[in-house]
Amino acid sequence: MRRIAPLVLAVVATLVAGRAMARAALPARVDVRAQSVQLYLTQPALLTAAGGATAAFGGYLLAAGALRYDLGRNRVVASGGVALGDRTGGIRGAACALDLDSGKGTLLRLDGALPATYAFDLQHPQSLAASPPEPGVFETQETGGLRPFVAGKHAVVAPNANVRFSNARVTTETGLSLPSPSYLYTFAANPAFAQSSLPGTTFDQPYALAGNGDSLLAAHVRYDATAGRPTLGLDGHLVDQSRGYLIASALPTTLGVRFDLAGYRQLTPTLAESLNAATGAGLGYALYQLQKTNAATTTTLLLSQQGGLQTADLRLSTLNRAIGRAGYVKFAFDLGYDHEPGMQPYPQDARASLEGHYVTPNLTGPFGTTLSGSFDYAATLFDFPRERGSSREYASASRRITRTLGLFGSVQYLQTFDRYGQNESTYYPTTPPLLPNGLFYYGYSAFAGAATYRTYALQATYAPSPALNLVVNLVREKDWPQYDGYGLPQQSAGFDLRLRAPGGPTFEVGRTFIFGWGGKQWSPAYTFSVAP
């Protein structure tokens, strides 16, 4: 893993040097207090306060019966006995709309014969100028039917970054509302905060610990159905607007602590680099990618290390190209180099690969069906007697039976090969594998690197409402090599049920019946997940 260090340092230095400066026009913090302060995950996020609401920012104090804070647009709308001012004085009215970014606002007064609106500026709040309001100036996002994500009585907002609640209740992904002495929610408009270096899992509940507009440190309560136990992970984000990010994480496992790293940087509008690495828990790999994208092609340099194996690839691929109305096609050409001490038959090799992909347009078939298909081919030649490749033919048909019921069928033929010429027996010995019933699979002796996988699938989807989705599938696998527990089950039938509780999370459960394959009737375990 020593070779990872220079790449990591280079990415970190680039990101730190390019960190964006916060906009000076905005206050550093907005302190919101009320009998009820709630955060709604609308688009953008909305903070509401009701019951003696106050918002303190930059030496000013805004007091009202209620206020609504649009966190994405930095707009505050207050209503009910509004008072806004600083030590030198202030203004009063029935409602107020304030843009924190520009410091300009609109005040509504009802103390005259007719309602009147006035424009003002925070630098001179008492200098009111009567003017008609802009359309929608007092409007904010609707929250009808939505459940607040966080609720409390005190929240501090860092504009364009995050909001921290004190003594709050937080809605988890299970739908339960749990108390929390402090909770930080990041709403910064940067997709990099949604990226993760943690491995996939069944359940993940993040808990932000600290952050600002370009960084975030969070803990993750996780449950992995495969491991069968909960874990607590930690990750940190450093982002540079939309130009790049660096994410590091630590996750305890049964094999030790696993450390992961993920980085990305947009160097120019057409050139980008990325880095992914992991160590610990029996892992040790790093992958660096430099990619140049043009109008019709993509050129990629890939450097990787996994254990003692080091590889380098230079890849040229075309983008999807239309063939009139006959579909789309794309190609790729790759030159590669591998090096690993002790690798057989040589410690290093060179290779060349050619790939092709074709997909048909969607066609209207008989009985109201929609038909589509694709074809893929890949071949790799090495600088010693070895060739590797695959071909795949795929076709599908779908039909909507009713508004709530749909059918989907597919057929796939996949052939793979990995041949060594006259040295075939060296790499594919005739020792048969042991089956789950304790017997040997003697038919495996005929396997010489070429395999065939034929899959026939039929799926029915029943979705009467967004809260209920049921999928039932039947699959027939006719492969080689395949025999009583070795390979995929020849027949299987499964289901996947997704339910969404009213105002709560979505639960998904599934399982597969494998008809006695390898002495088992069911797949080893249920699949289960919970989502917001």
C-alpha positions as a printed NumPy array, in Angstrom:
array([[  0.   ,   0.   ,   0.   ],
       [  3.067,   2.328,   0.068],
       [  2.377,   3.206,  -3.568],
       [ -0.998,   4.69 ,  -2.59 ],
       [  0.548,   7.467,  -0.461],
       [  1.801,   9.723,  -3.3  ],
       [ -1.579,   9.569,  -5.039],
       [ -3.447,  10.357,  -1.816],
       [ -1.188,  13.32 ,  -1.   ],
       [ -1.547,  14.693,  -4.517],
       [ -5.352,  14.539,  -4.396],
       [ -5.497,  16.07 ,  -0.894],
       [ -3.165,  18.927,  -1.859],
       [ -5.194,  19.688,  -4.98 ],
       [ -8.481,  19.735,  -3.083],
       [ -7.231,  21.862,  -0.198],
       [ -5.682,  24.381,  -2.598],
       [ -8.955,  24.729,  -4.489],
       [-11.372,  25.112,  -1.575],
       [-13.97 ,  27.763,  -2.269],
       [-14.308,  30.864,  -0.119],
       [-17.617,  31.485,   1.599],
       [-19.637,  34.392,   0.309],
       [-19.029,  37.391,   2.54 ],
       [-22.521,  38.824,   2.064],
       [-24.092,  36.048,   4.123],
       [-24.051,  35.989,   7.927],
       [-21.802,  33.315,   9.401],
       [-24.684,  31.857,  11.42 ],
       [-28.397,  32.266,  11.97 ],
       [-29.62 ,  31.337,  15.477],
       [-33.298,  30.243,  15.407],
       [-35.364,  29.687,  18.572],
       [-39.079,  28.989,  19.123],
       [-41.468,  26.692,  20.957],
       [-41.305,  24.454,  17.877],
       [-38.466,  24.425,  15.337],
       [-38.794,  21.791,  12.591],
       [-36.748,  20.76 ,   9.548],
       [-38.548,  19.453,   6.446],
       [-36.698,  17.686,   3.633],
       [-38.435,  19.583,   0.855],
       [-36.599,  20.734,  -2.288],
       [-34.825,  22.794,  -1.101],
       [-34.901,  22.054,   2.646],
       [-37.183,  24.213,   4.807],
       [-36.783,  25.224,   8.458],
       [-39.954,  26.337,  10.261],
       [-40.332,  27.99 ,  13.667],
       [-43.591,  28.71 ,  15.503],
       [-44.447,  30.106,  18.928],
       [-42.34 ,  33.129,  19.831],
       [-39.929,  32.621,  16.948],
       [-36.656,  34.562,  16.796],
       [-33.764,  34.56 ,  14.353],
       [-30.511,  36.273,  15.318],
       [-27.88 ,  36.956,  12.63 ],
       [-25.092,  39.465,  11.999],
       [-26.105,  41.792,  14.838],
       [-29.792,  41.785,  13.831],
       [-32.774,  40.166,  15.552],
       [-35.947,  39.08 ,  13.754],
       [-38.895,  38.249,  16.04 ],
       [-42.321,  36.988,  14.924],
       [-45.096,  34.61 ,  15.756],
       [-43.782,  32.208,  13.093],
       [-41.108,  32.111,  10.43 ],
       [-40.13 ,  29.881,   7.517],
       [-36.506,  29.686,   6.42 ],
       [-35.792,  28.491,   2.864],
       [-32.327,  26.984,   3.4  ],
       [-31.552,  26.613,  -0.285],
       [-32.362,  30.215,  -1.272],
       [-31.388,  31.898,   2.026],
       [-34.837,  33.503,   2.315],
       [-36.778,  34.03 ,   5.538],
       [-40.509,  34.752,   5.623],
       [-41.877,  35.841,   9.025],
       [-45.461,  36.554,  10.036],
       [-47.411,  37.648,  13.099],
       [-46.157,  40.698,  15.009],
       [-42.891,  41.004,  13.103],
       [-40.064,  43.093,  14.573],
       [-36.669,  43.43 ,  12.842],
       [-33.773,  45.586,  13.923],
       [-30.405,  46.079,  15.592],
       [-29.13 ,  48.256,  18.442],
       [-29.874,  51.445,  16.534],
       [-33.563,  50.709,  16.   ],
       [-35.856,  48.642,  13.865],
       [-39.067,  48.191,  11.933],
       [-42.371,  46.465,  12.679],
       [-45.12 ,  44.965,  10.58 ],
       [-47.509,  42.057,  10.047],
       [-45.168,  40.072,   7.791],
       [-41.669,  40.295,   6.408],
       [-39.729,  38.586,   3.616],
       [-35.944,  38.871,   3.835],
       [-33.174,  37.753,   1.468],
       [-30.179,  37.047,   3.711],
       [-27.817,  36.977,   0.752],
       [-28.498,  40.514,  -0.471],
       [-29.874,  41.975,   2.769],
       [-32.941,  43.291,   0.949],
       [-36.483,  42.621,   2.078],
       [-40.182,  43.461,   1.893],
       [-42.296,  44.515,   4.895],
       [-46.09 ,  44.184,   5.039],
       [-48.069,  46.564,   7.272],
       [-51.756,  46.384,   8.144],
       [-51.963,  49.404,  10.466],
       [-53.27 ,  51.766,   7.774],
       [-56.537,  52.031,   5.923],
       [-55.229,  49.524,   3.385],
       [-52.467,  46.906,   3.466],
       [-49.161,  48.38 ,   2.346],
       [-45.783,  46.909,   1.438],
       [-42.396,  48.572,   1.795],
       [-38.955,  47.697,   0.459],
       [-35.994,  47.974,   2.819],
       [-32.296,  47.182,   3.108],
       [-30.648,  45.769,   6.249],
       [-27.929,  48.428,   6.074],
       [-30.622,  51.067,   6.554],
       [-33.651,  49.121,   7.87 ],
       [-35.605,  52.23 ,   8.925],
       [-35.44 ,  53.764,   5.445],
       [-38.666,  52.253,   4.101],
       [-39.772,  52.844,   0.539],
       [-43.358,  52.078,  -0.389],
       [-43.425,  49.706,  -3.373],
       [-45.567,  46.836,  -4.686],
       [-44.257,  43.391,  -3.667],
       [-42.62 ,  41.073,  -6.165],
       [-44.795,  38.078,  -7.182],
       [-44.536,  35.249,  -4.632],
       [-42.289,  37.2  ,  -2.267],
       [-44.109,  35.83 ,   0.815],
       [-44.392,  32.247,  -0.517],
       [-42.316,  29.241,   0.604],
       [-42.411,  25.46 ,   0.133],
       [-45.528,  23.589,   1.221],
       [-45.183,  20.991,   3.993],
       [-48.703,  19.559,   3.964],
       [-48.603,  15.814,   4.667],
       [-44.848,  15.793,   5.252],
       [-43.334,  14.586,   8.494],
       [-40.54 ,  16.744,   9.955],
       [-37.135,  15.115,   9.759],
       [-35.808,  16.915,  12.849],
       [-37.753,  18.777,  15.542],
       [-36.664,  20.811,  18.565],
       [-36.68 ,  24.31 ,  20.032],
       [-33.265,  25.61 ,  18.971],
       [-31.328,  25.403,  15.714],
       [-28.23 ,  27.17 ,  14.403],
       [-27.919,  27.517,  10.633],
       [-24.64 ,  27.921,   8.765],
       [-25.939,  29.331,   5.439],
       [-25.215,  27.178,   2.385],
       [-23.807,  24.482,   4.676],
       [-25.766,  22.89 ,   7.536],
       [-28.122,  23.284,  10.468],
       [-27.453,  21.982,  13.996],
       [-30.309,  21.222,  16.405],
       [-30.018,  21.032,  20.185],
       [-32.126,  18.576,  22.223],
       [-33.911,  17.356,  19.11 ],
       [-35.925,  14.393,  17.924],
       [-34.745,  12.822,  14.671],
       [-36.736,  10.599,  12.306],
       [-34.639,   7.545,  11.407],
       [-34.854,   5.44 ,   8.242],
       [-37.087,   3.007,  10.144],
       [-39.655,   5.782,  10.653],
       [-39.046,   5.966,  14.411],
       [-38.376,   9.34 ,  16.008],
       [-35.465,   9.169,  18.462],
       [-34.126,  11.818,  20.874],
       [-30.714,  13.317,  20.186],
       [-28.858,  15.866,  22.344],
       [-27.405,  17.38 ,  19.15 ],
       [-28.028,  16.702,  15.465],
       [-26.298,  18.182,  12.415],
       [-27.927,  18.101,   8.977],
       [-25.956,  19.103,   5.88 ],
       [-27.978,  20.73 ,   3.102],
       [-25.089,  22.173,   1.087],
       [-26.022,  22.046,  -2.605],
       [-23.16 ,  19.747,  -3.535],
       [-23.739,  16.21 ,  -4.856],
       [-20.326,  15.176,  -3.487],
       [-21.813,  14.981,   0.026],
       [-24.011,  12.115,  -1.232],
       [-20.95 ,  10.12 ,  -2.335],
       [-19.636,   7.424,   0.002],
       [-16.491,   5.358,   0.39 ],
       [-18.173,   2.895,   2.78 ],
       [-19.067,  -0.52 ,   1.29 ],
       [-22.707,  -1.324,   0.558],
       [-24.939,  -2.634,   3.325],
       [-28.551,  -3.467,   4.167],
       [-29.193,  -0.519,   6.512],
       [-27.271,   2.717,   7.065],
       [-28.343,   5.547,   9.38 ],
       [-25.904,   8.502,   9.201],
       [-25.321,  10.833,  12.142],
       [-23.43 ,  14.023,  11.252],
       [-20.882,  15.08 ,  13.875],
       [-19.321,  18.242,  12.419],
       [-19.115,  20.088,   9.145],
       [-19.338,  23.27 ,   7.104],
       [-19.921,  24.202,   3.48 ],
       [-17.042,  22.085,   2.198],
       [-16.507,  19.361,   4.825],
       [-18.488,  16.809,   6.809],
       [-17.64 ,  14.251,   9.492],
       [-20.337,  11.631,  10.158],
       [-20.911,   8.382,  12.047],
       [-22.954,   5.582,  10.45 ],
       [-25.037,   3.012,  12.315],
       [-25.139,   0.079,   9.904],
       [-26.574,  -3.419,   9.669],
       [-25.374,  -5.968,   7.146],
       [-27.719,  -8.922,   6.607],
       [-24.804, -11.003,   5.327],
       [-22.673, -10.435,   8.438],
       [-25.762, -10.605,  10.65 ],
       [-24.65 ,  -7.93 ,  13.098],
       [-24.722,  -4.135,  13.511],
       [-21.59 ,  -2.038,  13.036],
       [-20.602,   1.585,  13.591],
       [-18.668,   3.294,  10.797],
       [-17.106,   6.727,  10.404],
       [-16.491,   8.821,   7.293],
       [-15.253,  12.296,   6.448],
       [-15.889,  14.418,   3.347],
       [-13.793,  17.243,   1.924],
       [-15.386,  18.809,  -1.162],
       [-14.465,  21.571,  -3.564],
       [-17.777,  22.821,  -4.908],
       [-18.524,  20.653,  -7.964],
       [-14.866,  20.283,  -8.943],
       [-13.817,  17.488,  -6.63 ],
       [-14.062,  15.599,  -3.365],
       [-12.058,  13.357,  -1.058],
       [-13.79 ,  10.848,   1.252],
       [-12.138,   8.667,   3.885],
       [-13.929,   6.062,   6.022],
       [-13.273,   3.476,   8.719],
       [-15.472,   0.446,   9.378],
       [-14.925,  -2.325,  11.965],
       [-15.479,  -5.847,  10.583],
       [-15.005,  -9.395,  11.871],
       [-11.599,  -9.384,  10.112],
       [-10.453,  -6.067,  11.582],
       [-10.945,  -2.397,  10.745],
       [-11.415,  -1.611,   7.064],
       [-10.23 ,   1.787,   5.748],
       [-11.534,   3.136,   2.432],
       [-10.643,   6.198,   0.378],
       [-12.463,   7.741,  -2.591],
       [-11.398,  10.881,  -4.451],
       [-12.43 ,  12.756,  -7.59 ],
       [-11.184,  15.905,  -9.307],
       [-12.428,  17.701, -12.449],
       [ -9.163,  19.064, -13.85 ],
       [-10.639,  20.68 , -16.978],
       [-14.113,  20.55 , -18.567],
       [-13.025,  17.399, -20.464],
       [-10.409,  15.876, -18.116],
       [-11.066,  14.23 , -14.73 ],
       [ -9.205,  11.958, -12.324],
       [-10.394,   9.62 ,  -9.561],
       [ -8.871,   7.452,  -6.857],
       [-10.328,   4.509,  -4.909],
       [ -8.386,   2.536,  -2.304],
       [ -8.946,   0.229,   0.664],
       [ -6.773,  -1.494,   3.257],
       [ -7.29 ,  -3.637,   6.347],
       [ -9.747,  -6.493,   6.992],
       [ -7.908,  -8.668,   4.476],
       [ -8.066,  -5.994,   1.761],
       [ -5.358,  -4.036,   0.01 ],
       [ -6.038,  -2.335,  -3.309],
       [ -5.854,   1.027,  -5.076],
       [ -7.289,   2.201,  -8.411],
       [ -6.383,   5.472, -10.129],
       [ -8.208,   6.682, -13.243],
       [ -7.506,   9.601, -15.575],
       [-10.202,  10.17 , -18.198],
       [-10.403,  12.486, -21.199],
       [-13.828,  12.907, -22.799],
       [-14.327,  14.307, -26.293],
       [-17.399,  14.724, -28.483],
       [-17.257,  11.149, -29.826],
       [-14.686,   9.211, -27.763],
       [-13.387,   8.675, -24.235],
       [ -9.722,   7.945, -23.47 ],
       [ -8.945,   6.425, -20.07 ],
       [ -5.734,   5.597, -18.232],
       [ -6.198,   3.029, -15.434],
       [ -3.534,   2.145, -12.845],
       [ -4.319,  -0.403, -10.147],
       [ -2.713,  -2.498,  -7.452],
       [ -4.331,  -5.366,  -5.553],
       [ -2.022,  -7.234,  -3.259],
       [  1.048,  -7.984,  -5.357],
       [ -0.772,  -7.595,  -8.697],
       [ -0.177,  -4.35 , -10.563],
       [ -2.004,  -3.475, -13.786],
       [ -1.98 ,  -0.605, -16.267],
       [ -4.536,  -0.022, -19.033],
       [ -4.962,   2.545, -21.772],
       [ -8.506,   2.395, -23.113],
       [-10.167,   4.147, -26.056],
       [-13.956,   3.842, -26.307],
       [-16.588,   5.464, -28.467],
       [-19.816,   6.93 , -27.177],
       [-23.149,   5.464, -28.287],
       [-23.565,   6.082, -31.992],
       [-26.935,   5.818, -33.715],
       [-27.254,   3.604, -36.802],
       [-30.197,   5.349, -38.389],
       [-33.283,   3.769, -36.853],
       [-31.602,   0.398, -36.356],
       [-30.272,   1.093, -32.865],
       [-26.996,   2.121, -31.268],
       [-23.472,   0.762, -31.352],
       [-20.228,   1.464, -29.514],
       [-16.717,  -0.006, -29.478],
       [-13.714,  -0.065, -27.156],
       [-10.036,  -0.919, -27.584],
       [ -7.725,  -1.579, -24.635],
       [ -3.971,  -2.101, -24.242],
       [ -2.975,  -3.554, -20.879],
       [ -0.006,  -4.674, -18.824],
       [  0.015,  -6.957, -15.741],
       [  2.812,  -7.606, -13.268],
       [  2.835,  -9.92 , -10.237],
       [  5.862, -11.734,  -8.801],
       [  5.173, -15.472,  -8.95 ],
       [  2.374, -15.155, -11.526],
       [  2.209, -18.123, -13.906],
       [  3.427, -18.741, -16.531],
       [  5.265, -15.38 , -16.465],
       [  5.546, -12.633, -13.799],
       [  4.311, -10.086, -16.364],
       [  2.236, -10.039, -19.524],
       [  0.818,  -7.647, -22.116],
       [ -2.641,  -7.872, -23.614],
       [ -4.917,  -6.255, -26.179],
       [ -8.736,  -6.234, -26.003],
       [-11.516,  -5.374, -28.409],
       [-15.142,  -4.914, -27.32 ],
       [-18.356,  -4.199, -29.169],
       [-21.892,  -3.428, -28.   ],
       [-25.104,  -3.139, -30.02 ],
       [-28.595,  -2.375, -28.72 ],
       [-31.804,  -2.35 , -30.729],
       [-34.436,   0.372, -30.509],
       [-37.655,  -0.446, -28.696],
       [-40.028,  -2.167, -31.118],
       [-43.776,  -2.75 , -30.979],
       [-44.522,  -6.472, -31.044],
       [-47.678,  -8.594, -31.222],
       [-50.323,  -8.519, -28.457],
       [-49.279,  -5.008, -27.393],
       [-45.76 ,  -5.995, -26.323],
       [-42.609,  -3.89 , -26.394],
       [-39.525,  -5.707, -27.69 ],
       [-35.83 ,  -4.894, -27.299],
       [-32.488,  -6.66 , -27.558],
       [-28.728,  -6.289, -27.408],
       [-25.513,  -8.041, -28.394],
       [-22.095,  -7.814, -26.731],
       [-18.743,  -9.278, -27.705],
       [-15.317,  -8.996, -26.059],
       [-11.989, -10.694, -26.806],
       [ -8.543, -10.37 , -25.222],
       [ -5.254, -11.684, -26.649],
       [ -2.139, -12.035, -24.474],
       [  1.544, -12.018, -25.464],
       [  1.701, -15.758, -24.684],
       [ -0.671, -18.565, -25.75 ],
       [ -3.869, -17.353, -24.06 ],
       [ -7.16 , -15.862, -25.275],
       [-10.107, -14.734, -23.159],
       [-13.508, -13.378, -24.095],
       [-17.28 , -13.499, -23.967],
       [-20.362, -13.025, -26.092],
       [-23.846, -12.178, -24.91 ],
       [-27.196, -12.153, -26.709],
       [-30.163, -10.676, -24.864],
       [-33.826, -10.16 , -25.805],
       [-36.793,  -8.961, -23.758],
       [-40.53 ,  -8.416, -24.109],
       [-42.813,  -6.422, -21.82 ],
       [-46.526,  -5.77 , -21.676],
       [-48.822,  -3.747, -19.457],
       [-51.837,  -5.98 , -18.663],
       [-53.745,  -3.503, -16.496],
       [-52.969,  -0.214, -14.796],
       [-51.581,  -2.137, -11.822],
       [-50.148,  -5.298, -13.422],
       [-47.238,  -5.655, -15.844],
       [-45.34 ,  -8.622, -17.329],
       [-41.703,  -8.802, -18.377],
       [-39.871, -11.709, -20.004],
       [-36.252, -12.077, -21.071],
       [-33.859, -14.569, -22.645],
       [-30.083, -14.356, -22.312],
       [-27.317, -16.49 , -23.807],
       [-23.864, -15.852, -22.37 ],
       [-20.737, -17.663, -23.497],
       [-17.35 , -17.15 , -21.836],
       [-13.965, -18.677, -22.644],
       [-10.442, -18.561, -21.261],
       [ -8.129, -20.808, -23.314],
       [ -4.417, -21.561, -23.014],
       [ -3.829, -23.592, -26.166],
       [ -1.591, -26.605, -25.579],
       [ -1.214, -25.68 , -21.879],
       [ -4.96 , -26.036, -21.216],
       [ -4.591, -28.972, -18.819],
       [ -2.147, -26.981, -16.674],
       [ -4.771, -24.366, -15.854],
       [ -7.865, -26.58 , -15.855],
       [ -6.94 , -29.796, -14.   ],
       [ -9.386, -32.686, -14.138],
       [ -9.86 , -32.822, -10.323],
       [-13.671, -32.712,  -9.932],
       [-15.239, -30.373,  -7.323],
       [-17.099, -31.694,  -4.283],
       [-20.891, -31.239,  -4.336],
       [-22.992, -30.248,  -1.276],
       [-24.154, -33.886,  -0.924],
       [-20.55 , -35.042,  -0.452],
       [-20.158, -36.598,  -3.913],
       [-17.743, -35.529,  -6.647],
       [-18.932, -33.766,  -9.805],
       [-17.089, -35.975, -12.304],
       [-18.663, -34.273, -15.31 ],
       [-16.528, -31.214, -14.497],
       [-13.55 , -33.058, -15.975],
       [-14.819, -32.066, -19.419],
       [-14.554, -28.34 , -18.563],
       [-11.712, -26.715, -20.508],
       [-12.273, -22.982, -19.981],
       [-15.441, -22.47 , -22.069],
       [-18.737, -21.973, -20.222],
       [-22.323, -21.36 , -21.353],
       [-25.104, -19.677, -19.358],
       [-28.663, -19.715, -20.708],
       [-31.229, -17.783, -18.657],
       [-34.988, -17.674, -19.251],
       [-36.883, -15.321, -16.926],
       [-40.49 , -14.205, -16.463],
       [-41.49 , -11.461, -14.057],
       [-44.874, -10.071, -12.962],
       [-45.118,  -6.712, -11.17 ],
       [-48.209,  -5.697,  -9.205],
       [-48.23 ,  -2.037,  -8.098],
       [-51.703,  -0.768,  -7.16 ],
       [-50.257,   2.279,  -5.34 ],
       [-46.907,   3.92 ,  -4.53 ],
       [-47.147,   2.28 ,  -1.085],
       [-47.297,  -1.315,  -2.404],
       [-45.141,  -3.089,  -4.966],
       [-45.018,  -6.872,  -5.396],
       [-42.673,  -8.616,  -7.844],
       [-42.908, -12.369,  -8.552],
       [-40.371, -14.041, -10.831],
       [-39.653, -17.448, -12.373],
       [-36.16 , -18.268, -13.657],
       [-34.791, -21.22 , -15.62 ],
       [-30.987, -21.614, -15.775],
       [-29.494, -24.069, -18.244],
       [-25.744, -23.72 , -17.912],
       [-22.478, -25.535, -18.356],
       [-20.86 , -26.484, -16.029],
       [-23.847, -26.959, -13.679],
       [-24.886, -29.904, -11.514],
       [-26.863, -30.442,  -8.25 ],
       [-25.458, -27.617,  -6.135],
       [-22.597, -26.582,  -8.402],
       [-23.513, -23.405, -10.245],
       [-26.852, -21.606, -10.261],
       [-30.138, -23.435,  -9.479],
       [-31.772, -24.869, -12.578],
       [-35.195, -23.558, -11.508],
       [-36.086, -20.841,  -9.038],
       [-39.153, -18.838,  -8.042],
       [-38.936, -15.716,  -5.931],
       [-40.779, -12.696,  -4.666],
       [-39.924,  -9.157,  -3.586],
       [-42.458,  -7.149,  -1.571],
       [-42.049,  -3.418,  -0.943],
       [-44.381,  -1.633,   1.502],
       [-44.364,   2.006,   2.524],
       [-45.96 ,   2.906,   5.844],
       [-48.154,   6.058,   5.907],
       [-45.779,   8.948,   6.512],
       [-43.037,   6.467,   7.366],
       [-40.245,   4.403,   5.824],
       [-40.288,   1.783,   3.07 ],
       [-39.746,  -1.87 ,   3.992],
       [-38.624,  -4.413,   1.414],
       [-38.445,  -8.186,   1.893],
       [-37.798, -11.035,  -0.525],
       [-36.803, -14.683,  -0.831],
       [-36.246, -17.347,  -3.505],
       [-37.394, -20.991,  -3.696],
       [-34.724, -23.129,  -5.447],
       [-36.543, -26.477,  -5.755],
       [-34.119, -28.685,  -3.854],
       [-30.958, -27.451,  -5.582],
       [-27.968, -28.729,  -3.639],
       [-30.315, -30.258,  -1.06 ],
       [-31.929, -26.887,  -0.218],
       [-35.45 , -25.698,  -0.903],
       [-34.906, -21.987,  -0.172],
       [-32.17 , -19.471,  -0.727],
       [-29.945, -19.166,   2.36 ],
       [-31.644, -16.059,   3.762],
       [-34.338, -13.457,   3.301],
       [-33.378, -10.146,   1.737],
       [-34.525,  -7.214,   3.841],
       [-33.987,  -3.465,   3.621],
       [-35.383,  -0.237,   5.043],
       [-35.361,   3.089,   3.183],
       [-36.702,   6.573,   4.055]])
